[in-house]
C-alpha cells in the first residue's frame, strides 16, 4: 500500500490542478483540498478558497451547458469529464477540462468529489479560431459561387 507522504508528494508534483470537495447539504460542495497546480492555474491560494463552495470559479457565468452535466453527475454520485469556462482571481477567463469523480467514504457515508483540472485555454481558442476561419471560407465560397453565376449569365447575354 502506498503511504500518505508519497501520495501527497505525487499530488503536489502534478501539473494538473487537483481538488477535493466535500458534500455539504443538498447544493454545496466545499473545497477541502487544492494542490499547488490548482493555485497556479487560478491565482488563488489554498488559504483564500478552502472551505468555500467551488462555484466561485464560474463567477456569474453559471449558464454553461457543462455545469448542468456536472450538477447532474454530482447528484447521482457518478463521474464525468467536461470543459467549462472558469475565472482566475484577477478575473481573466480560462478554459478548464474537469475530470470529476465521486468518492464515498464507507466508514461514515460521507461523499467527496475529486476533480482533476487541466487548463485547455490554448486548445479552445485554437478551435474557436478554426471555426471562425471555416465560416469565413464558407462565406468566400458563397461569394465566389455568386460571381461565377453572374459571370456565366454575362457571357450568355453578350
LOVEX-601331 format. One record per residue (C-alpha): residue number from 1; y, x, z. Coordinates in pm, 1 decimal, always signed. Layout:
+-----+----------+----------+----------+
|   k |       c2 |       c1 |       c3 |
+-----+----------+----------+----------+
| NUM |        Y |        X |        Z |
...
+-----+----------+----------+----------+
! end
This chain:
+-----+----------+----------+----------+
|   k |       c2 |       c1 |       c3 |
+-----+----------+----------+----------+
|   1 |     +0.0 |     +0.0 |     +0.0 |
|   2 |   +348.9 |   +122.3 |    -86.0 |
|   3 |   +569.2 |   +197.0 |   +213.5 |
|   4 |   +905.2 |    +27.3 |   +267.8 |
|   5 |  +1106.1 |   +350.7 |   +242.5 |
|   6 |   +964.8 |   +435.3 |   -101.5 |
|   7 |  +1018.1 |    +78.2 |   -218.6 |
|   8 |  +1383.2 |    +93.4 |   -106.7 |
|   9 |  +1434.7 |   +425.6 |   -290.8 |
|  10 |  +1284.4 |   +279.8 |   -608.9 |
|  11 |  +1503.9 |    -31.9 |   -596.1 |
|  12 |  +1813.3 |   +178.3 |   -527.0 |
|  13 |  +1729.7 |   +402.8 |   -824.8 |
|  14 |  +1706.8 |   +110.7 |  -1068.9 |
|  15 |  +1967.3 |    +90.7 |  -1346.4 |
|  16 |  +1941.9 |   -288.3 |  -1333.8 |
|  17 |  +2106.7 |   -498.3 |  -1067.0 |
|  18 |  +1859.3 |   -637.7 |   -816.8 |
|  19 |  +1947.4 |   -918.6 |   -579.0 |
|  20 |  +1754.5 |  -1116.8 |   -321.9 |
|  21 |  +1878.8 |  -1459.9 |   -224.6 |
|  22 |  +1754.4 |  -1686.2 |    +49.8 |
|  23 |  +1732.3 |  -2061.4 |     +2.3 |
|  24 |  +1979.0 |  -2225.4 |   +241.1 |
|  25 |  +1973.7 |  -2601.7 |   +222.2 |
|  26 |  +1945.6 |  -2802.1 |    -96.1 |
|  27 |  +2213.5 |  -2633.0 |   -307.0 |
|  28 |  +2294.9 |  -2295.1 |   -151.9 |
|  29 |  +2127.6 |  -1967.1 |   -234.2 |
|  30 |  +2269.3 |  -1699.6 |     -5.9 |
|  31 |  +2265.2 |  -1332.7 |   -108.9 |
|  32 |  +2084.3 |  -1122.8 |   +147.4 |
|  33 |  +2043.0 |   -802.1 |    -56.6 |
|  34 |  +2205.5 |   -633.7 |   -356.6 |
|  35 |  +2122.4 |   -287.7 |   -487.5 |
|  36 |  +2377.0 |    -20.6 |   -589.5 |
|  37 |  +2339.6 |   -102.4 |   -961.6 |
|  38 |  +2449.9 |   -459.7 |   -890.5 |
|  39 |  +2753.4 |   -325.7 |   -706.0 |
|  40 |  +2843.3 |   -100.1 |  -1001.5 |
|  41 |  +2786.5 |   -382.6 |  -1252.6 |
|  42 |  +3003.5 |   -636.8 |  -1072.0 |
|  43 |  +3257.9 |   -420.5 |   -888.8 |
|  44 |  +3174.4 |   -593.5 |   -560.0 |
|  45 |  +3042.6 |   -402.5 |   -261.1 |
|  46 |  +2750.0 |   -547.1 |    -70.4 |
|  47 |  +2976.3 |   -591.7 |   +234.0 |
|  48 |  +3201.7 |   -824.2 |    +31.3 |
|  49 |  +2930.7 |  -1052.5 |   -102.2 |
|  50 |  +2632.7 |  -1059.5 |   +130.2 |
|  51 |  +2573.8 |  -1399.0 |   +291.4 |
|  52 |  +2771.3 |  -1575.2 |    +18.7 |
|  53 |  +2639.1 |  -1818.4 |   -239.4 |
|  54 |  +2551.6 |  -1648.6 |   -569.8 |
|  55 |  +2770.7 |  -1885.3 |   -773.5 |
|  56 |  +3089.7 |  -1686.5 |   -714.8 |
|  57 |  +2985.8 |  -1466.4 |  -1010.7 |
|  58 |  +3046.1 |  -1752.6 |  -1254.8 |
|  59 |  +3396.9 |  -1819.3 |  -1117.6 |
|  60 |  +3494.2 |  -2154.2 |  -1273.3 |
|  61 |  +3259.7 |  -2107.4 |  -1570.7 |
|  62 |  +2982.6 |  -2336.9 |  -1444.6 |
|  63 |  +2905.1 |  -2541.1 |  -1757.2 |
|  64 |  +2687.9 |  -2276.8 |  -1921.1 |
|  65 |  +2353.7 |  -2403.8 |  -2053.7 |
|  66 |  +2171.3 |  -2114.5 |  -1887.1 |
|  67 |  +2290.8 |  -2229.0 |  -1544.8 |
|  68 |  +2120.4 |  -2566.6 |  -1589.5 |
|  69 |  +1792.9 |  -2387.8 |  -1667.9 |
|  70 |  +1837.8 |  -2162.0 |  -1365.3 |
|  71 |  +1909.8 |  -2457.8 |  -1134.2 |
|  72 |  +1601.1 |  -2640.5 |  -1260.9 |
|  73 |  +1389.3 |  -2327.1 |  -1213.9 |
|  74 |  +1513.7 |  -2281.1 |   -857.9 |
|  75 |  +1449.0 |  -2645.6 |   -773.0 |
|  76 |  +1085.4 |  -2625.5 |   -881.7 |
|  77 |  +1025.5 |  -2274.9 |   -748.9 |
|  78 |   +947.0 |  -2111.2 |  -1082.2 |
|  79 |  +1063.9 |  -1815.6 |  -1286.2 |
|  80 |  +1293.8 |  -1780.1 |  -1586.1 |
|  81 |  +1493.4 |  -1536.1 |  -1795.2 |
|  82 |  +1837.9 |  -1645.5 |  -1909.1 |
|  83 |  +2154.1 |  -1483.9 |  -2038.3 |
|  84 |  +2477.0 |  -1601.3 |  -1881.2 |
|  85 |  +2838.8 |  -1500.9 |  -1853.1 |
|  86 |  +2943.4 |  -1363.9 |  -1515.6 |
|  87 |  +3271.4 |  -1218.6 |  -1395.1 |
|  88 |  +3337.8 |   -886.6 |  -1229.0 |
|  89 |  +3556.1 |   -850.6 |   -923.5 |
|  90 |  +3853.0 |   -765.6 |  -1148.6 |
|  91 |  +3798.6 |  -1090.1 |  -1342.8 |
|  92 |  +3660.2 |   -938.6 |  -1662.1 |
|  93 |  +3361.8 |  -1125.6 |  -1806.7 |
|  94 |  +3028.3 |   -965.1 |  -1877.7 |
|  95 |  +2701.5 |  -1097.8 |  -2016.1 |
|  96 |  +2408.8 |  -1077.5 |  -1781.4 |
|  97 |  +2041.6 |  -1116.8 |  -1869.8 |
|  98 |  +1892.9 |  -1252.8 |  -1548.6 |
|  99 |  +1521.5 |  -1248.5 |  -1478.5 |
| 100 |  +1472.4 |  -1478.3 |  -1180.7 |
| 101 |  +1158.0 |  -1537.8 |   -975.2 |
| 102 |  +1077.7 |  -1741.9 |   -667.4 |
| 103 |   +913.5 |  -1574.8 |   -368.9 |
| 104 |   +771.4 |  -1787.4 |    -88.4 |
| 105 |   +701.2 |  -1630.1 |   +248.2 |
| 106 |   +364.2 |  -1774.2 |   +352.4 |
| 107 |   +418.5 |  -1696.7 |   +719.7 |
| 108 |   +729.8 |  -1910.9 |   +767.0 |
| 109 |   +750.6 |  -2109.4 |   +442.5 |
| 110 |  +1097.6 |  -1969.1 |   +365.9 |
| 111 |  +1188.7 |  -1946.2 |     -1.1 |
| 112 |  +1360.6 |  -1644.5 |   -154.0 |
| 113 |  +1468.5 |  -1562.0 |   -506.2 |
| 114 |  +1468.6 |  -1219.8 |   -662.6 |
| 115 |  +1693.5 |  -1158.2 |   -958.9 |
| 116 |  +1692.9 |   -858.0 |  -1187.8 |
| 117 |  +2014.6 |   -836.2 |  -1385.5 |
| 118 |  +2089.0 |   -635.8 |  -1694.6 |
| 119 |  +2436.8 |   -610.1 |  -1845.0 |
| 120 |  +2385.1 |   -711.2 |  -2209.8 |
| 121 |  +2754.5 |   -745.2 |  -2298.9 |
| 122 |  +2733.0 |   -493.8 |  -2584.3 |
| 123 |  +2439.6 |   -677.1 |  -2743.5 |
| 124 |  +2600.9 |  -1022.2 |  -2703.2 |
| 125 |  +2930.7 |   -901.4 |  -2851.5 |
| 126 |  +2745.9 |   -740.8 |  -3143.2 |
| 127 |  +2557.8 |  -1066.4 |  -3210.7 |
| 128 |  +2883.3 |  -1263.0 |  -3193.3 |
| 129 |  +3038.3 |  -1024.4 |  -3448.6 |
| 130 |  +2735.5 |  -1061.2 |  -3678.8 |
| 131 |  +2769.6 |  -1440.1 |  -3656.1 |
| 132 |  +3141.2 |  -1414.6 |  -3743.7 |
| 133 |  +3064.9 |  -1188.7 |  -4040.0 |
| 134 |  +2791.9 |  -1424.2 |  -4162.5 |
| 135 |  +3040.2 |  -1713.2 |  -4152.0 |
| 136 |  +3294.1 |  -1506.0 |  -4346.7 |
| 137 |  +3032.4 |  -1411.7 |  -4606.1 |
| 138 |  +2933.4 |  -1777.6 |  -4643.3 |
| 139 |  +3299.5 |  -1874.7 |  -4693.9 |
| 140 |  +3347.8 |  -1598.0 |  -4950.3 |
| 141 |  +3031.5 |  -1707.3 |  -5131.3 |
| 142 |  +3163.5 |  -2063.2 |  -5143.3 |
| 143 |  +3495.5 |  -1941.0 |  -5288.6 |
| 144 |  +3310.5 |  -1725.6 |  -5543.5 |
| 145 |  +3095.5 |  -2021.3 |  -5648.9 |
| 146 |  +3410.2 |  -2232.1 |  -5691.0 |
| 147 |  +3574.8 |  -1960.3 |  -5901.1 |
| 148 |  +3264.7 |  -1931.6 |  -6120.3 |
| 149 |  +3257.2 |  -2308.0 |  -6166.3 |
| 150 |  +3629.1 |  -2312.7 |  -6252.1 |
| 151 |  +3589.4 |  -2016.1 |  -6487.3 |
| 152 |  +3294.1 |  -2187.2 |  -6658.3 |
| 153 |  +3499.7 |  -2505.4 |  -6713.8 |
| 154 |  +3787.4 |  -2299.3 |  -6856.4 |
| 155 |  +3553.0 |  -2130.8 |  -7106.7 |
| 156 |  +3419.9 |  -2465.3 |  -7230.5 |
| 157 |  +3768.6 |  -2612.1 |  -7274.4 |
| 158 |  +3900.9 |  -2311.8 |  -7471.3 |
+-----+----------+----------+----------+
! end
